[in-house]
Amino acid sequence: MTEIMKGMGKLSKEERPVIGQLANEVRQGITGLIEEKKKELEAAILEQKLSKEKIDVTLPGRKAPVGSHHLLGSVIRDVQDLFIGMGFSIAEGPEVETDTYNFEKLNLPKNHPARDMQDSFYLSEDILLRTHTSPMQARTLEAHHGRGPVKIICPGKVYRRDNDDATHSHQFMQIEGLYVDRNVRLSDLKGVLTVFAKHVFGADREIRLRPSFFPFTEPSVEMDISCFRCGGHGCNVCKGTGWIEILGAGMVHPNVLRMSGFDPAVYSGFAFGMGPERIAMLKYGIEDIRHFYTDDSRFLSQFKRS
Ligand code: PHE
C-alpha cells in the first residue's frame, strides 16, 4: 500500500482520484480485517484464561489457624483465681535474685547443708537465678513493715541446675503461697490446701500431710492427694500407694518472720510452694515435662478451650 501511495505522483490528473479512492478502500478493508482478527484472538485468550481460572465455589473453605492459651498458663490462672477468691492477692518478684533473699532470709545461712537440695545457677558470688519462689516470702513480709495480714500468692519461673529429662527441667514454674496474721494455724493451712486440691483435682480427692523438712518452715509438711488413676488395675502414677505428692508447705519459721521484721510472738503464718507443671502432668496424664516448653502445636492444640 505504501509503495502504491508513493507512486501516485506519476499518475495523470484523471487517474489520480480514481486510484486514490481505490487505494483508500483497499486500506480500509485491510485495517478492518486486522481489527476483526485481533478481537477474535483477544476473545480466545479471555476464554482460555476463564476456563483455567475457574473457581469452584462449592469447595470447603480454608481454615485460618487460631491460637489458644498455653496449658501451663491456664493451670496457673485457675489456681490464681481460686486463691483470689479466698482473699489472696498476686505478687511477682525478680528471677535474678540475691543470695540473701533466695537463701539467708529463708533461714538458710551460707554452708547450710540444705542448700544442696537446690543446685543453683550463680551469676556472681551473691547473685543467682532464684531456685524457688520462696524469696518472695521475705520480700513481701519486709514490704509490710511488721504488720499483718499478709496474704499473697506468687507465680513465676525458677531455675535449678538439673539435667533436662522427662521429669526435670533447668527452668520451671512455681506458685508460692504465704499467709501471715495473728493466730494463723496449721489447721488453716490444711483447710486452704483441701479447698485447692478439690478444686483442681476433683471434689472426691482427699489430702494427707506428711512430716517433711524445709529450713524456712517449722513444722514442715508435704501434701499428698488421693490417687485418681488407680482404677483397681495397678497404677503407675502413685505406684500402688494410693497417694500422690503434690506440694511442700509448713508454718513460717520464727527466724524468717523475725528477719523480715515480724514479731513471732504476735504473728504466725503458713507458706506453701507448688509446681504447676507437675499439677498439669498429673491432671492431664502428660508424661514429659519438655512438652510445656517446645511449642509443638500438636501438643498445645489438645488443650484448646474457648
Ligand atoms: N520452696 C520449696 C521448694 O522449692 C517449697 C516450699 C515453699 C516449701 C513454701 C515450704 C513452704 O521446694
Residues whose N, C-alpha, C, O or C-beta is under 5 A from the ligand:
A	BS01	LIG	T131 H132 S134 F214 T217 G248 A249 G250 A271 F272 G273
